[in-house]
């Protein structure tokens, strides 16, 4: 106590200094800031790493879906054996993920299951994502996993192809010696081959042909339906209250008039006989006006279960129900200009177009997907084809405006791929 008193401070003053020191908080802020900075930095690092993991999983999802779709196509087509699926999947995934953004060998294929019966490919994969600040408190990397399953559709497929064999199809394409009909034969044959090459096509894919000019030659089934006039096998448009429907041709509501003005090629009811289809396409001649609305009507009848009484047993259409997808492919090179019940030769453009639009509307309402192709056609014909087609989506194009042989073939090929294409299950 004497030592303290020597400083000149009394005991009372010394006690006051002690109390002041105890009340002083000026140094606590630095300590608290240091502690909270560590916590804030840790939280920011964890948020950053969580974002990296989410981004990595999204990239892996995208890459895996693309890989499964691509691999399923080649496996189900027989181009690649199932045992080689893992290697192909890895190649497709790495093509969509830049490994430079990660360390080492980040992608792991955890499971590959190929089911040849169900025609499915299931892949489970994972991606190792390096951590930043989080690595100070936990692991240097985190693994995100995802899975994808692709399936070659086992749905039944019914296709009616309305193909233009009118007089203008004999003309050469601009700047070439190739005729339009030859280009059509090649493209349609290729499309049929692609669709019938799909795995399981013998059991689930059937295609019918509706070649047309001023009429449609319905000779194969003309004796099974009711019509007006003398039978020559070739029919023009239906009249009366059922003209835009797929109601069966009964005595009360016949299909329409018949005529000897035939297009030169009969219809082919739906079949899985590829040779029959391609041989018939190869035999197409040309001639006559363009009654495309009649061909649309007969495509509708061919796909309608209401008309099963007319078709051979093996060509009967399935019900409008899940399990069967129905498609119409309508192709023309010119303006629809023949409406025989109105008379006037090949100058009945308005009634023919009006008839076609109403039929297309009703077909689509039934769930039939309508692809259309305008082949080196005038703008009016292309506009009608676009109107008739099902609405294009982000995945599928339904209207094609082909100006050349190559573009026609590409259109038919794209349609064939869409119809028998691979889809993701999940």
VENGI-V769553 format. One record per pair of residues at least 12 apart in sequence whose ideal C-beta (glycine too) atoms are under 10 Angstrom apart, sorted by sequence separation. I is the first residue (numbers start at 0). J is the second residue. If there is no record, write none. Layout:
i | j
I | J
I | J
This chain:
i | j
93 | 105
110 | 122
111 | 123
127 | 139
128 | 140
129 | 141
167 | 179
168 | 180
169 | 181
194 | 206
218 | 230
220 | 232
221 | 233
227 | 239
239 | 251
240 | 252
241 | 253
242 | 254
267 | 279
304 | 316
333 | 345
335 | 347
336 | 348
338 | 350
339 | 351
359 | 371
371 | 383
372 | 384
373 | 385
385 | 397
386 | 398
398 | 410
399 | 411
0 | 13
70 | 83
71 | 84
74 | 87
93 | 106
109 | 122
110 | 123
111 | 124
127 | 140
128 | 141
167 | 180
168 | 181
191 | 204
217 | 230
218 | 231
219 | 232
221 | 234
239 | 252
241 | 254
242 | 255
266 | 279
267 | 280
301 | 314
303 | 316
304 | 317
305 | 318
335 | 348
336 | 349
337 | 350
338 | 351
341 | 354
371 | 384
384 | 397
385 | 398
70 | 84
73 | 87
74 | 88
92 | 106
108 | 122
109 | 123
110 | 124
126 | 140
127 | 141
128 | 142
165 | 179
168 | 182
218 | 232
234 | 248
238 | 252
239 | 253
265 | 279
302 | 316
304 | 318
305 | 319
334 | 348
335 | 349
336 | 350
337 | 351
338 | 352
340 | 354
370 | 384
371 | 385
384 | 398
385 | 399
396 | 410
399 | 413
70 | 85
108 | 123
109 | 124
126 | 141
127 | 142
128 | 143
164 | 179
165 | 180
168 | 183
191 | 206
216 | 231
217 | 232
218 | 233
237 | 252
238 | 253
264 | 279
301 | 316
302 | 317
303 | 318
304 | 319
335 | 350
336 | 351
338 | 353
369 | 384
371 | 386
373 | 388
384 | 399
385 | 400
399 | 414
70 | 86
92 | 108
107 | 123
108 | 124
109 | 125
126 | 142
127 | 143
163 | 179
164 | 180
168 | 184
190 | 206
216 | 232
217 | 233
218 | 234
237 | 253
238 | 254
239 | 255
264 | 280
300 | 316
303 | 319
304 | 320
335 | 351
336 | 352
338 | 354
371 | 387
372 | 388
384 | 400
67 | 84
70 | 87
71 | 88
89 | 106
107 | 124
108 | 125
125 | 142
126 | 143
163 | 180
191 | 208
214 | 231
215 | 232
216 | 233
217 | 234
237 | 254
238 | 255
265 | 282
302 | 319
334 | 351
335 | 352
338 | 355
370 | 387
371 | 388
381 | 398
396 | 413
397 | 414
66 | 84
69 | 87
70 | 88
88 | 106
89 | 107
106 | 124
107 | 125
125 | 143
126 | 144
162 | 180
214 | 232
215 | 233
216 | 234
236 | 254
237 | 255
238 | 256
264 | 282
334 | 352
335 | 353
369 | 387
370 | 388
371 | 389
381 | 399
382 | 400
395 | 413
396 | 414
69 | 88
70 | 89
89 | 108
106 | 125
107 | 126
124 | 143
125 | 144
126 | 145
164 | 183
187 | 206
214 | 233
215 | 234
234 | 253
235 | 254
236 | 255
237 | 256
263 | 282
264 | 283
304 | 323
335 | 354
369 | 388
370 | 389
381 | 400
395 | 414
70 | 90
88 | 108
105 | 125
106 | 126
107 | 127
124 | 144
125 | 145
163 | 183
164 | 184
213 | 233
214 | 234
215 | 235
234 | 254
235 | 255
236 | 256
263 | 283
264 | 284
335 | 355
368 | 388
369 | 389
380 | 400
381 | 401
397 | 417
66 | 87
67 | 88
69 | 90
70 | 91
105 | 126
106 | 127
123 | 144
124 | 145
125 | 146
162 | 183
187 | 208
212 | 233
214 | 235
215 | 236
227 | 248
234 | 255
235 | 256
262 | 283
263 | 284
264 | 285
302 | 323
304 | 325
335 | 356
368 | 389
369 | 390
396 | 417
66 | 88
69 | 91
70 | 92
86 | 108
89 | 111
105 | 127
123 | 145
124 | 146
162 | 184
211 | 233
213 | 235
214 | 236
225 | 247
226 | 248
234 | 256
235 | 257
262 | 284
263 | 285
303 | 325
367 | 389
378 | 400
395 | 417
66 | 89
68 | 91
85 | 108
88 | 111
104 | 127
105 | 128
122 | 145
123 | 146
124 | 147
187 | 210
224 | 247
225 | 248
233 | 256
234 | 257
235 | 258
262 | 285
263 | 286
302 | 325
394 | 417
395 | 418
66 | 90
67 | 91
84 | 108
87 | 111
103 | 127
105 | 129
122 | 146
123 | 147
162 | 186
223 | 247
224 | 248
225 | 249
226 | 250
233 | 257
234 | 258
262 | 286
263 | 287
301 | 325
302 | 326
331 | 355
359 | 383
363 | 387
376 | 400
63 | 88
66 | 91
67 | 92
69 | 94
85 | 110
86 | 111
101 | 126
102 | 127
121 | 146
122 | 147
123 | 148
162 | 187
223 | 248
224 | 249
225 | 250
228 | 253
231 | 256
232 | 257
233 | 258
235 | 260
261 | 286
262 | 287
302 | 327
359 | 384
362 | 387
363 | 388
370 | 395
373 | 398
374 | 399
375 | 400
376 | 401
395 | 420
62 | 88
65 | 91
66 | 92
69 | 95
85 | 111
101 | 127
102 | 128
103 | 129
121 | 147
122 | 148
225 | 251
227 | 253
231 | 257
232 | 258
233 | 259
260 | 286
261 | 287
262 | 288
299 | 325
301 | 327
329 | 355
360 | 386
363 | 389
370 | 396
371 | 397
372 | 398
373 | 399
374 | 400
375 | 401
376 | 402
394 | 420
64 | 91
65 | 92
66 | 93
84 | 111
101 | 128
102 | 129
120 | 147
121 | 148
122 | 149
160 | 187
183 | 210
221 | 248
225 | 252
226 | 253
227 | 254
228 | 255
229 | 256
230 | 257
231 | 258
232 | 259
233 | 260
234 | 261
260 | 287
298 | 325
352 | 379
356 | 383
359 | 386
360 | 387
362 | 389
363 | 390
368 | 395
370 | 397
371 | 398
372 | 399
373 | 400
374 | 401
375 | 402
63 | 91
66 | 94
84 | 112
85 | 113
96 | 124
98 | 126
100 | 128
101 | 129
120 | 148
121 | 149
220 | 248
225 | 253
226 | 254
227 | 255
228 | 256
229 | 257
230 | 258
231 | 259
233 | 261
260 | 288
262 | 290
266 | 294
298 | 326
299 | 327
352 | 380
355 | 383
359 | 387
369 | 397
370 | 398
371 | 399
372 | 400
373 | 401
374 | 402
375 | 403
394 | 422
62 | 91
63 | 92
65 | 94
66 | 95
82 | 111
84 | 113
100 | 129
119 | 148
120 | 149
121 | 150
224 | 253
225 | 254
226 | 255
227 | 256
228 | 257
229 | 258
231 | 260
232 | 261
233 | 262
298 | 327
329 | 358
355 | 384
358 | 387
359 | 388
368 | 397
369 | 398
370 | 399
371 | 400
372 | 401
373 | 402
374 | 403
375 | 404
62 | 92
65 | 95
66 | 96
81 | 111
83 | 113
92 | 122
96 | 126
119 | 149
120 | 150
160 | 190
224 | 254
225 | 255
226 | 256
227 | 257
228 | 258
229 | 259
231 | 261
233 | 263
260 | 290
298 | 328
329 | 359
352 | 382
356 | 386
359 | 389
374 | 404
61 | 92
62 | 93
64 | 95
81 | 112
82 | 113
91 | 122
117 | 148
118 | 149
119 | 150
120 | 151
160 | 191
217 | 248
224 | 255
226 | 257
262 | 293
266 | 297
298 | 329
327 | 358
348 | 379
352 | 383
355 | 386
356 | 387
375 | 406
62 | 94
63 | 95
81 | 113
88 | 120
92 | 124
118 | 150
119 | 151
158 | 190
233 | 265
234 | 266
262 | 294
266 | 298
269 | 301
295 | 327
327 | 359
348 | 380
351 | 383
355 | 387
374 | 406
375 | 407
59 | 92
62 | 95
63 | 96
80 | 113
81 | 114
87 | 120
89 | 122
109 | 142
117 | 150
118 | 151
158 | 191
221 | 254
232 | 265
268 | 301
269 | 302
294 | 327
329 | 362
374 | 407
58 | 92
61 | 95
62 | 96
79 | 113
81 | 115
88 | 122
92 | 126
114 | 148
117 | 151
118 | 152
119 | 153
160 | 194
220 | 254
232 | 266
266 | 300
267 | 301
295 | 329
352 | 386
363 | 397
372 | 406
373 | 407
61 | 96
89 | 124
105 | 140
107 | 142
109 | 144
118 | 153
266 | 301
294 | 329
327 | 362
348 | 383
352 | 387
372 | 407
59 | 95
84 | 120
88 | 124
109 | 145
110 | 146
112 | 148
114 | 150
117 | 153
158 | 194
221 | 257
294 | 330
327 | 363
374 | 410
58 | 95
59 | 96
85 | 122
102 | 139
103 | 140
105 | 142
107 | 144
109 | 146
116 | 153
217 | 254
294 | 331
325 | 362
373 | 410
58 | 96
75 | 113
84 | 122
102 | 140
156 | 194
217 | 255
255 | 293
268 | 306
291 | 329
372 | 410
58 | 97
74 | 113
81 | 120
101 | 140
218 | 257
291 | 330
371 | 410
372 | 411
75 | 115
215 | 255
217 | 257
291 | 331
295 | 335
325 | 365
327 | 367
328 | 368
329 | 369
330 | 370
331 | 371
332 | 372
333 | 373
370 | 410
55 | 96
70 | 111
74 | 115
156 | 197
214 | 255
255 | 296
268 | 309
269 | 310
270 | 311
272 | 313
294 | 335
325 | 366
326 | 367
327 | 368
328 | 369
329 | 370
330 | 371
331 | 372
332 | 373
333 | 374
370 | 411
58 | 100
66 | 108
71 | 113
214 | 256
254 | 296
268 | 310
269 | 311
271 | 313
289 | 331
291 | 333
293 | 335
324 | 366
325 | 367
326 | 368
327 | 369
328 | 370
329 | 371
330 | 372
331 | 373
332 | 374
333 | 375
334 | 376
372 | 414
58 | 101
63 | 106
70 | 113
75 | 118
156 | 199
214 | 257
218 | 261
254 | 297
268 | 311
270 | 313
271 | 314
289 | 332
291 | 334
292 | 335
323 | 366
324 | 367
325 | 368
326 | 369
327 | 370
328 | 371
329 | 372
330 | 373
331 | 374
332 | 375
333 | 376
334 | 377
370 | 413
371 | 414
62 | 106
67 | 111
74 | 118
75 | 119
156 | 200
168 | 212
214 | 258
217 | 261
221 | 265
269 | 313
270 | 314
289 | 333
291 | 335
293 | 337
324 | 368
325 | 369
326 | 370
327 | 371
328 | 372
329 | 373
330 | 374
332 | 376
333 | 377
334 | 378
335 | 379
336 | 380
370 | 414
55 | 100
63 | 108
74 | 119
75 | 120
152 | 197
153 | 198
165 | 210
167 | 212
213 | 258
214 | 259
216 | 261
220 | 265
268 | 313
269 | 314
288 | 333
289 | 334
290 | 335
291 | 336
292 | 337
293 | 338
321 | 366
331 | 376
332 | 377
334 | 379
335 | 380
370 | 415
54 | 100
55 | 101
59 | 105
74 | 120
151 | 197
152 | 198
153 | 199
157 | 203
158 | 204
159 | 205
160 | 206
161 | 207
162 | 208
164 | 210
165 | 211
166 | 212
214 | 260
215 | 261
216 | 262
219 | 265
220 | 266
254 | 300
268 | 314
269 | 315
288 | 334
289 | 335
290 | 336
291 | 337
292 | 338
293 | 339
319 | 365
320 | 366
330 | 376
333 | 379
334 | 380
368 | 414
59 | 106
71 | 118
151 | 198
152 | 199
155 | 202
156 | 203
157 | 204
158 | 205
159 | 206
160 | 207
161 | 208
162 | 209
163 | 210
164 | 211
165 | 212
166 | 213
213 | 260
214 | 261
215 | 262
216 | 263
218 | 265
219 | 266
267 | 314
268 | 315
269 | 316
288 | 335
289 | 336
290 | 337
319 | 366
333 | 380
334 | 381
370 | 417
71 | 119
72 | 120
151 | 199
155 | 203
156 | 204
157 | 205
158 | 206
159 | 207
160 | 208
161 | 209
162 | 210
163 | 211
164 | 212
165 | 213
212 | 260
213 | 261
214 | 262
216 | 264
217 | 265
218 | 266
219 | 267
220 | 268
268 | 316
288 | 336
289 | 337
290 | 338
319 | 367
332 | 380
334 | 382
335 | 383
370 | 418
51 | 100
71 | 120
153 | 202
154 | 203
155 | 204
156 | 205
157 | 206
158 | 207
159 | 208
160 | 209
161 | 210
162 | 211
163 | 212
212 | 261
213 | 262
215 | 264
216 | 265
217 | 266
219 | 268
243 | 292
288 | 337
290 | 339
331 | 380
334 | 383
335 | 384
368 | 417
51 | 101
55 | 105
70 | 120
71 | 121
153 | 203
154 | 204
155 | 205
156 | 206
157 | 207
158 | 208
159 | 209
160 | 210
161 | 211
212 | 262
215 | 265
216 | 266
242 | 292
287 | 337
288 | 338
331 | 381
368 | 418
71 | 122
152 | 203
211 | 262
212 | 263
215 | 266
217 | 268
245 | 296
288 | 339
67 | 119
68 | 120
70 | 122
210 | 262
212 | 264
244 | 296
248 | 300
254 | 306
331 | 383
67 | 120
209 | 262
210 | 263
211 | 264
243 | 296
247 | 300
331 | 384
66 | 120
67 | 121
161 | 215
210 | 264
236 | 290
242 | 296
245 | 299
246 | 300
329 | 383
330 | 384
67 | 122
209 | 264
210 | 265
211 | 266
235 | 290
237 | 292
244 | 299
245 | 300
254 | 309
290 | 345
292 | 347
329 | 384
66 | 122
208 | 264
209 | 265
210 | 266
234 | 290
236 | 292
237 | 293
243 | 299
244 | 300
245 | 301
247 | 303
288 | 344
289 | 345
331 | 387
67 | 124
208 | 265
209 | 266
210 | 267
235 | 292
236 | 293
245 | 302
246 | 303
247 | 304
248 | 305
288 | 345
290 | 347
64 | 122
66 | 124
208 | 266
209 | 267
235 | 293
245 | 303
247 | 305
248 | 306
287 | 345
288 | 346
292 | 350
293 | 351
296 | 354
329 | 387
63 | 122
88 | 147
207 | 266
208 | 267
209 | 268
234 | 293
236 | 295
237 | 296
244 | 303
245 | 304
246 | 305
247 | 306
249 | 308
288 | 347
289 | 348
292 | 351
295 | 354
296 | 355
299 | 358
303 | 362
329 | 388
63 | 123
207 | 267
208 | 268
233 | 293
236 | 296
245 | 305
246 | 306
247 | 307
248 | 308
291 | 351
292 | 352
295 | 355
298 | 358
299 | 359
302 | 362
327 | 387
63 | 124
206 | 267
207 | 268
208 | 269
235 | 296
244 | 305
245 | 306
247 | 308
248 | 309
290 | 351
291 | 352
292 | 353
293 | 354
294 | 355
295 | 356
298 | 359
327 | 388
62 | 124
206 | 268
207 | 269
208 | 270
234 | 296
247 | 309
289 | 351
292 | 354
293 | 355
295 | 357
296 | 358
299 | 361
303 | 365
327 | 389
63 | 126
205 | 268
206 | 269
207 | 270
234 | 297
237 | 300
288 | 351
291 | 354
292 | 355
295 | 358
299 | 362
302 | 365
326 | 389
60 | 124
62 | 126
205 | 269
206 | 270
290 | 354
291 | 355
292 | 356
294 | 358
295 | 359
298 | 362
302 | 366
303 | 367
59 | 124
204 | 269
205 | 270
206 | 271
290 | 355
292 | 357
293 | 358
296 | 361
302 | 367
59 | 125
60 | 126
204 | 270
205 | 271
206 | 272
292 | 358
295 | 361
296 | 362
299 | 365
59 | 126
204 | 271
205 | 272
206 | 273
208 | 275
291 | 358
292 | 359
295 | 362
58 | 126
203 | 271
208 | 276
299 | 367
56 | 125
59 | 128
202 | 271
204 | 273
206 | 275
207 | 276
210 | 279
298 | 367
328 | 397
329 | 398
330 | 399
332 | 401
55 | 125
56 | 126
58 | 128
201 | 271
206 | 276
210 | 280
299 | 369
55 | 126
200 | 271
201 | 272
205 | 276
208 | 279
245 | 316
298 | 369
326 | 397
330 | 401
55 | 127
56 | 128
201 | 273
208 | 280
210 | 282
212 | 284
55 | 128
200 | 273
210 | 283
212 | 285
213 | 286
214 | 287
52 | 126
54 | 128
55 | 129
75 | 149
210 | 284
212 | 286
213 | 287
214 | 288
245 | 319
295 | 369
53 | 128
74 | 149
75 | 150
76 | 151
195 | 270
208 | 283
212 | 287
213 | 288
215 | 290
332 | 407
52 | 128
71 | 147
75 | 151
195 | 271
211 | 287
212 | 288
213 | 289
214 | 290
217 | 293
224 | 300
295 | 371
51 | 128
71 | 148
72 | 149
74 | 151
75 | 152
194 | 271
195 | 272
196 | 273
212 | 289
213 | 290
220 | 297
260 | 337
330 | 407
51 | 129
52 | 130
71 | 149
195 | 273
211 | 289
212 | 290
215 | 293
51 | 130
67 | 146
68 | 147
70 | 149
71 | 150
72 | 151
118 | 197
194 | 273
195 | 274
211 | 290
212 | 291
214 | 293
215 | 294
260 | 339
48 | 128
51 | 131
67 | 147
69 | 149
71 | 151
118 | 198
211 | 291
213 | 293
214 | 294
215 | 295
217 | 297
220 | 300
291 | 371
330 | 410
48 | 129
49 | 130
52 | 133
64 | 145
66 | 147
67 | 148
68 | 149
118 | 199
192 | 273
195 | 276
211 | 292
212 | 293
215 | 296
216 | 297
220 | 301
258 | 339
330 | 411
48 | 130
51 | 133
63 | 145
65 | 147
67 | 149
191 | 273
194 | 276
195 | 277
211 | 293
212 | 294
215 | 297
224 | 306
328 | 410
47 | 130
48 | 131
60 | 143
62 | 145
63 | 146
64 | 147
66 | 149
67 | 150
115 | 198
211 | 294
214 | 297
215 | 298
217 | 300
223 | 306
256 | 339
328 | 411
47 | 131
48 | 132
49 | 133
59 | 143
61 | 145
63 | 147
64 | 148
192 | 276
209 | 293
210 | 294
211 | 295
224 | 308
255 | 339
256 | 340
330 | 414
45 | 130
47 | 132
48 | 133
58 | 143
59 | 144
60 | 145
62 | 147
63 | 148
64 | 149
188 | 273
191 | 276
192 | 277
209 | 294
211 | 296
215 | 300
223 | 308
224 | 309
255 | 340
44 | 130
45 | 131
46 | 132
47 | 133
48 | 134
55 | 141
57 | 143
59 | 145
60 | 146
61 | 147
63 | 149
191 | 277
209 | 295
211 | 297
220 | 306
223 | 309
328 | 414
44 | 131
45 | 132
46 | 133
55 | 142
56 | 143
60 | 147
209 | 296
210 | 297
211 | 298
222 | 309
223 | 310
328 | 415
43 | 131
44 | 132
45 | 133
52 | 140
55 | 143
56 | 144
57 | 145
59 | 147
188 | 276
189 | 277
191 | 279
209 | 297
220 | 308
221 | 309
223 | 311
326 | 414
43 | 132
44 | 133
48 | 137
52 | 141
54 | 143
56 | 145
187 | 276
188 | 277
191 | 280
209 | 298
220 | 309
291 | 380
42 | 132
44 | 134
51 | 141
52 | 142
53 | 143
55 | 145
187 | 277
188 | 278
190 | 280
207 | 297
208 | 298
209 | 299
219 | 309
220 | 310
328 | 418
41 | 132
44 | 135
45 | 136
52 | 143
207 | 298
209 | 300
219 | 310
220 | 311
289 | 380
292 | 383
326 | 417
40 | 132
41 | 133
44 | 136
45 | 137
48 | 140
49 | 141
51 | 143
187 | 279
188 | 280
209 | 301
217 | 309
219 | 311
291 | 383
295 | 387
326 | 418
48 | 141
184 | 277
187 | 280
188 | 281
207 | 300
208 | 301
291 | 384
41 | 135
186 | 280
187 | 281
207 | 301
220 | 314
324 | 418
40 | 135
41 | 136
185 | 280
206 | 301
207 | 302
219 | 314
292 | 387
324 | 419
184 | 280
185 | 281
187 | 283
205 | 301
291 | 387
165 | 262
183 | 280
184 | 281
164 | 262
184 | 282
242 | 340
163 | 262
164 | 263
184 | 283
162 | 262
164 | 264
183 | 283
236 | 337
162 | 264
181 | 283
183 | 285
235 | 337
236 | 338
238 | 340
180 | 283
207 | 310
235 | 338
236 | 339
237 | 340
238 | 341
180 | 284
235 | 339
236 | 340
161 | 266
180 | 285
234 | 339
235 | 340
236 | 341
179 | 285
235 | 341
159 | 266
160 | 267
178 | 285
207 | 314
159 | 267
205 | 313
159 | 268
205 | 314
207 | 316
159 | 269
205 | 315
243 | 353
158 | 269
205 | 316
236 | 347
243 | 354
157 | 269
205 | 317
242 | 354
227 | 340
243 | 356
244 | 357
245 | 358
236 | 350
243 | 357
244 | 358
168 | 283
169 | 284
170 | 285
236 | 351
242 | 357
243 | 358
160 | 276
164 | 280
168 | 284
169 | 285
242 | 358
243 | 359
245 | 361
168 | 285
169 | 286
237 | 354
243 | 360
244 | 361
245 | 362
162 | 280
167 | 285
168 | 286
209 | 327
211 | 329
236 | 354
243 | 361
77 | 196
164 | 283
166 | 285
167 | 286
168 | 287
203 | 322
209 | 328
211 | 330
236 | 355
243 | 362
76 | 196
160 | 280
163 | 283
164 | 284
165 | 285
166 | 286
167 | 287
203 | 323
206 | 326
207 | 327
209 | 329
211 | 331
245 | 365
76 | 197
77 | 198
162 | 283
164 | 285
165 | 286
166 | 287
167 | 288
168 | 289
203 | 324
237 | 358
244 | 365
75 | 197
76 | 198
163 | 285
164 | 286
165 | 287
166 | 288
167 | 289
206 | 328
236 | 358
245 | 367
75 | 198
164 | 287
165 | 288
166 | 289
213 | 336
214 | 337
74 | 198
75 | 199
165 | 289
213 | 337
164 | 289
165 | 290
212 | 337
213 | 338
214 | 339
163 | 289
165 | 291
211 | 337
213 | 339
163 | 291
161 | 291
164 | 294
163 | 294
213 | 344
161 | 293
162 | 294
194 | 326
213 | 345
161 | 294
160 | 294
161 | 295
159 | 294
161 | 296
159 | 295
161 | 297
161 | 298
159 | 297
160 | 298
161 | 299
190 | 328
159 | 298
158 | 298
159 | 299
161 | 301
159 | 300
160 | 301
187 | 328
159 | 301
158 | 301
159 | 302
187 | 330
157 | 301
158 | 302
159 | 303
186 | 330
157 | 302
157 | 303
183 | 330
183 | 332
182 | 332
180 | 332
179 | 332
179 | 333
157 | 314
159 | 316
157 | 315
157 | 316
157 | 317
172 | 332
156 | 317
155 | 317
170 | 332
168 | 331
167 | 331
168 | 332
167 | 332
168 | 333
157 | 323
158 | 324
159 | 325
160 | 326
161 | 327
162 | 328
163 | 329
165 | 331
167 | 333
154 | 321
155 | 322
156 | 323
157 | 324
158 | 325
159 | 326
160 | 327
161 | 328
162 | 329
163 | 330
165 | 332
166 | 333
167 | 334
154 | 322
155 | 323
156 | 324
157 | 325
158 | 326
159 | 327
160 | 328
161 | 329
162 | 330
163 | 331
164 | 332
165 | 333
153 | 322
154 | 323
155 | 324
156 | 325
157 | 326
158 | 327
159 | 328
160 | 329
161 | 330
162 | 331
163 | 332
154 | 324
155 | 325
156 | 326
157 | 327
158 | 328
159 | 329
160 | 330
161 | 331
163 | 333
165 | 336
152 | 324
163 | 335
165 | 337
166 | 345
165 | 345
186 | 372
186 | 374
183 | 372
183 | 374
182 | 374
182 | 375
179 | 374
179 | 375
172 | 374
173 | 375
159 | 362
172 | 375
170 | 375
168 | 374
168 | 375
159 | 367
161 | 369
167 | 375
163 | 372
167 | 376
157 | 367
158 | 368
159 | 369
160 | 370
161 | 371
162 | 372
163 | 374
158 | 370
206 | 418
163 | 376
204 | 418
186 | 401
204 | 419
203 | 419
163 | 380
194 | 411
186 | 404
189 | 407
190 | 408
193 | 411
197 | 415
182 | 401
185 | 404
186 | 405
189 | 408
193 | 412
196 | 415
197 | 416
200 | 419
186 | 406
187 | 407
188 | 408
190 | 410
191 | 411
194 | 414
195 | 415
199 | 419
182 | 403
183 | 404
186 | 407
187 | 408
190 | 411
193 | 414
194 | 415
197 | 418
198 | 419
182 | 404
185 | 407
186 | 408
189 | 411
190 | 412
193 | 415
194 | 416
197 | 419
181 | 404
182 | 405
185 | 408
186 | 409
188 | 411
189 | 412
190 | 413
192 | 415
193 | 416
196 | 419
197 | 420
182 | 406
183 | 407
186 | 410
187 | 411
190 | 414
191 | 415
194 | 418
195 | 419
197 | 421
179 | 404
182 | 407
183 | 408
186 | 411
190 | 415
193 | 418
194 | 419
177 | 403
178 | 404
182 | 408
185 | 411
186 | 412
189 | 415
190 | 416
193 | 419
177 | 404
175 | 403
179 | 407
183 | 411
186 | 414
187 | 415
190 | 418
173 | 402
174 | 403
175 | 404
186 | 415
172 | 402
173 | 403
172 | 403
172 | 404
172 | 407
160 | 411
160 | 414
158 | 414
158 | 415
158 | 418
157 | 418
158 | 419
156 | 418
156 | 419
154 | 419
152 | 418
152 | 419
151 | 419
152 | 420
154 | 422
151 | 420
152 | 421
151 | 421
152 | 422
150 | 421
151 | 422
149 | 421
150 | 422
149 | 422
150 | 423
149 | 423
150 | 424
148 | 423
149 | 424
150 | 425
147 | 423
148 | 424
149 | 425
147 | 424
148 | 425
147 | 425
146 | 425
120 | 421
118 | 421
121 | 424
120 | 424
121 | 425
119 | 424
117 | 424
76 | 419
72 | 416
75 | 419
76 | 421
75 | 421
74 | 421
72 | 420
73 | 421
71 | 420
72 | 421
71 | 421
70 | 421
71 | 422
68 | 420
69 | 421
71 | 423
68 | 421
71 | 424
67 | 421
68 | 422
68 | 423
67 | 423
67 | 424
65 | 423
67 | 425
64 | 423
64 | 425
